[in-house]
């Protein structure tokens, strides 16, 4: 399809209470119709907690919930969750299609300033999801600071960033989202939480949906819960890349 109706859920999270967070998003998702893709924040079942994987909801429970919501909304729905695997704990971006297909991306860049690298395993690859004719790149929070990993190799149309990005570095969040859109000639969407967590970190949200030319199509008000909506055009993206083919002059390398 040439258009994609995207929604970002900029919302507060209940600390370390998976079922409470699912109940909250139950109510919110029930009000949304006509979307193709709905995105929740990073670690949407727990908040950004280093101990989250030890007591978080099992992957099967979260996937069953996402499948139910995706089928009801006829949309792909996702966000990241902390969970245990046979190899260890991961910060995993789960995206579930209406037919129940599950996509997984494990966070590559772990936030060492919070010792995330001591509690979680880093992912070893990036993922591209093909959905309704769109190529989607899922990324998580700190990944935003590493442009090589998210470099568009002419293999994606939309990059999704989910986050628990603190208010203290909100300017970085906004600037880097804009840069990723312009340099990669792709749509970029960043879904950040709001509220304060149990560690005293404040989150201002500042979620964004940005066009390939750097136009902010939707922006969340700081510190306010919000649902951000935008209709993205694949035709407009392709026409822009043909008119201004900077991507053809990109340096040739592989990560």
N, C-alpha and C positions, 0 to 999 in steps of 0.2 A: 504494500500500500504506500502511496506517496506521502501521506500525512501520518503523524503519530501524536496522539493526545497524551501528554505526560503530566503527571502530578507528583509533587514532592510534599511529604508530610513533615513539616517543621514543627516538632512537638516536644514536650517534656517527657522524661522517662522516670519510672519508679525504680529506685535503686534496689537491685538484686531481688526483684520479685517478678519472675517471668509471667506467671499467670495474671497478675495485675496488669502488666503491660499488654498482654494479649487481649484482656477484657477491654482495656481502653481503646485499642486499635479496632476491636470488634465494632464498637459504636461509631467510630469515625469512618471506617471503611463502608459501613452500611449506608452512609449518606452520599457516597460517590458513585456516579454513573457516567457512562460514555467515555471512559478512559481506556487507553491501550497499555499503559505502563504506569505503575504506582510504586513510589520509592519511599522507604522508611529509613531512619537514621542508622548509623553504626551502633552495634550492640544494642539493638532496640528492645531486647528482652531483659537487659540488666543494667544498662549504663556502662561507661568505660571503666570496668573494674578488673584489676589484675587477677583477682581470685574468682572471677565470674565463671570460668569453665568448670570449676570444681563443684559448683552447685547450680549451674544453669539448667534450663530445660533440655532434655535429650533432643538430638537432631530429628528423630522421628516425630516427636510431638510438634516441633516447629514446622517441619515440612508438611505434616498433616493439616495444620492450621493454615499455612500458606496455600496449600492446594484447595482447601475449602473456600478461602477468600478469593483466590484467582478464578476459580470456576464461577463463583457467584457474580463477580465483577466483569467476567470475560476480559480480563486484563492480566498481564504479567505483573507479579508483585514480588518485592524483595527488599532486603536490608541485611545488615551483617549481624551475626550472633557469635558469642563465645561458646565453644563446645569442645568436648573431649573426643579424640579419635583414637584409634589403636596405636598411632605413633606419638600422640601427645595432644596438647591443647592448641587450637587454632582460632583465629578471628576470621570467620568465614562469611562471605557474601553469598547468600542464597537467593536465587531468582527462580520463581516457579511460574510456568505458563498455565493458561486456562485448562489445557488438556492434561495437566499434572506433570509435565516434563520439568525436571529439576536441573538447574545449572549452579555450579559452585566455583567460587574464586576465593582462595586463601590469601590474606593480606601479605604482600611481599615485604614491605618496609615497616618494621616494627619500631614503635616510638620509644627509643632508648631513654629519653628524659623521664619517662614514667616506668622504666624497667620492663616494658612490654616484651623485649627480646629475652628476658629471663623467665617469662611465664608462658610465652606462646611460641610456636614454631612458625617460621617464615614460609610463605608459599614459594614454589620454585618455577612458576610459569604464570603468564597472563592468559586471559580467556577472552574470546570474542563470541558473542551470542548472536545468532541470526533469528530475528523475530519479526514477523509480518513485513519482511522485506528490508528491515533495518539491521545494520551490524552494530552491536552494542558492546562497549568495553566497560566492564565493572572494575572499580578501584575503591580503595578504602583509605580515607583520612590522610595519614602521613605520606601515602603514595603520591599525593598531589605535589610534594616538594621535589620529585625526581622525574624530570621531563623525559629522560632517555627511556624509561620504562613505559611511559604512556605515548611515546612517539607514534604518530599515525603513519603506518606503512602503506597507506591507501587501503587499509583493511577494516576501518570502522567509520561510522557516521555520527555516533553519539557516545560520549564518555560520561559515565555516571560515577560520582564521588559521594559516598556516604561518610558521615563524620560525627565525632564528638570533638569539635574544634573550639578551644576556649576563647572567651571574649578577649583575653589579653593579646591574642594574635589574630584578631578578626581582620585587620588590614592585610595581613599576609594571605589569608583565606580568599579574600575578595580579589586581590591582585593576581594570585596564582590561577584561580579559576578562569579569569579573563585571559591570561597569557596562554593557558592550555587550549582554549577555544581558537584564539587567533593563530597561534603557531601551528596547530594541527588542522586548521580549516575544517573544523567539525563542531557540531553542537556539544556543549558541555553543561551538565547539570550537577549541582552540589547540594545535597540534602544534609543539613546540620541540625542538631537538637537545640532546644532552649532549656532554660531552668538552671538549677544549681544541683550538683551531685553531692554525695556523702563526703567527698574529699574537699568540699568547699570551692570547687571550680565552677565558675559561671560561664554559661554558654549563651551567646547572643543570637544564634541562628544564622542570620545573614545568608540564608539559602538563595541560590541563584539558578536561573536557566538562561543560558547565553548562546547567541547565534554564532555561526562561524566567523562572522565579521566583527564580533565583539559587542554586539548590541545586547543589552540586558532585557530579555523578554519578560521575565518575572523575577521579583525580589521579595524576600520575606522581611517584614518589619523587625528591627532588632528587639529581641527579648519577647516577641509575641508569637504564640502558637499560630500556625497558618497552614493552609493548603495552597500551594503554588501550582498554577495551571498554565500550560502553553501548548499550542499546536505547532508541531515542527513539520517542515516541508522538505522531503527528500529531493523533490524537483528543484526547489530553490537552492539547496545545498549543492547539487550537481552542477547547476548552471553557474553558480558562483565559482566553483572550482575550475570550470572550463574557461570562464572569463578571466580569472586571475590564478593561473596554474603555478603558484609558487611551490607547490608540492613536487613539481617535476624537477626542481633544482635542489631538493633535499640531499644531504650527505648520505651516501649509501653505507649502511652498517647494520649489523645484527646484534641484538642484546644476548 
